[in-house]
Amino acid sequence: MSTRPATELFSEWATKNKDEGMERGHAASVKAMLDLALPRVNKPYSAVDVGCGNGWVCRALESHETCLRAVGVDGSEAMIEKAKALGDGEFHLAVLPQWKPATAFDFLHSMEFLYYLHDPAAMLKIIHDEWLKDAGVMVAGVDHYLENEDSHGWPEALNVHMTMLSEAQWKDAMIAAGFTDVEMHRVAAKDGFIGTLVMIGTKASN
Ligand SMILES: C[S@@+](CC[C@H](N)C(=O)[O-])C[C@H]1O[C@@H](n2cnc3c(N)ncnc32)[C@H](O)[C@@H]1O
């Protein structure tokens, strides 16, 4: 049986309000990711959340005094409808990697999105080259990765494509994309969960 698009699955989740549980489930990892990455970002800053779901991280960033604007992008129609209904932020319905933003950002955040792509390494390069300003910072978190054995069954269970890379492969992909000062972390580990794998990098200034 062929897999179905992740965006279709997540529209179903949004319709059943499962985005709310996902928001709660990801909160500790995202807090740790922002604590690690934001000190690197020049202030004031513009931000984008890629694979933003219902837009909750954009709303959190907008509450920061130094955040000028926080834009959300997601390919799920129901998630974007929800994001627009929950606030007056800027949200785009767009399937990636095809869509490109009109302007580049100082900060890019992405939680549990990259591995739904067939070629996440190519997306990292596009983010580096086209989504970030010089000195811009990217932080991304993934829970589906080689070392997290509990995640290996997810593609079959959900009938959705996921690209599984090891921590070393994600790091290599960040470096190959052109990021400098690449750091890898595992955050929010608990009860047998080995933690969200977090990658952080900076686009060098020319
Ligand atoms: C696991 S959810 C995470 C949502 C949000 N980041 C959060 O933490 O609550 C993954 C999101 O990525 C989106 N997504 C998956 N593949 C996509 C693609 N190719 N283009 C755009 N969005 C995509 C889904 O629609 C979904 O909202």
Ligand as a Chemical Component Dictionary entry (heavy atoms), coordinates in Angstrom:
data_LIG
# 
_chem_comp.id                   LIG 
_chem_comp.type                 NON-POLYMER 
_chem_comp.pdbx_formal_charge   0 
_chem_comp.three_letter_code    LIG 
# 
loop_
_chem_comp_atom.comp_id 
_chem_comp_atom.atom_id 
_chem_comp_atom.alt_atom_id 
_chem_comp_atom.type_symbol 
_chem_comp_atom.charge 
_chem_comp_atom.model_Cartn_x 
_chem_comp_atom.model_Cartn_y 
_chem_comp_atom.model_Cartn_z 
_chem_comp_atom.pdbx_ordinal 
LIG C1  C1  C 0  4.354 16.432 13.816 1  
LIG S1  S1  S 1  3.546 17.839 13.168 2  
LIG C2  C2  C 0  4.369 19.135 14.114 3  
LIG C3  C3  C 0  3.593 20.417 14.144 4  
LIG C4  C4  C 0  4.209 21.512 15.024 5  
LIG N1  N1  N 0  5.575 21.799 14.634 6  
LIG C5  C5  C 0  4.129 21.130 16.473 7  
LIG O1  O1  O 0  5.182 20.880 17.088 8  
LIG O2  O2  O -1 3.012 21.078 17.036 9  
LIG C6  C6  C 0  4.301 18.006 11.569 10 
LIG C7  C7  C 0  3.744 19.133 10.734 11 
LIG O3  O3  O 0  4.497 19.211 9.508  12 
LIG C8  C8  C 0  3.602 19.419 8.432  13 
LIG N2  N2  N 0  4.191 18.889 7.199  14 
LIG C9  C9  C 0  4.599 17.625 6.951  15 
LIG N3  N3  N 0  5.096 17.515 5.711  16 
LIG C10 C10 C 0  4.998 18.748 5.135  17 
LIG C11 C11 C 0  5.375 19.288 3.872  18 
LIG N4  N4  N 0  5.951 18.549 2.913  19 
LIG N5  N5  N 0  5.151 20.605 3.647  20 
LIG C12 C12 C 0  4.595 21.395 4.611  21 
LIG N6  N6  N 0  4.226 20.934 5.832  22 
LIG C13 C13 C 0  4.419 19.626 6.096  23 
LIG C14 C14 C 0  2.332 18.696 8.844  24 
LIG O4  O4  O 0  1.198 19.168 8.152  25 
LIG C15 C15 C 0  2.285 18.918 10.341 26 
LIG O5  O5  O 0  1.513 20.047 10.703 27 
# 
loop_
_chem_comp_bond.comp_id 
_chem_comp_bond.atom_id_1 
_chem_comp_bond.atom_id_2 
_chem_comp_bond.value_order 
_chem_comp_bond.pdbx_ordinal 
LIG C1  S1  SING 1  
LIG S1  C2  SING 2  
LIG S1  C6  SING 3  
LIG C2  C3  SING 4  
LIG C3  C4  SING 5  
LIG C4  N1  SING 6  
LIG C4  C5  SING 7  
LIG C5  O1  DOUB 8  
LIG C5  O2  SING 9  
LIG C6  C7  SING 10 
LIG C7  O3  SING 11 
LIG C7  C15 SING 12 
LIG O3  C8  SING 13 
LIG C8  N2  SING 14 
LIG C8  C14 SING 15 
LIG N2  C9  SING 16 
LIG N2  C13 SING 17 
LIG C9  N3  DOUB 18 
LIG N3  C10 SING 19 
LIG C10 C11 SING 20 
LIG C10 C13 DOUB 21 
LIG C11 N4  SING 22 
LIG C11 N5  DOUB 23 
LIG N5  C12 SING 24 
LIG C12 N6  DOUB 25 
LIG N6  C13 SING 26 
LIG C14 O4  SING 27 
LIG C14 C15 SING 28 
LIG C15 O5  SING 29 
# 
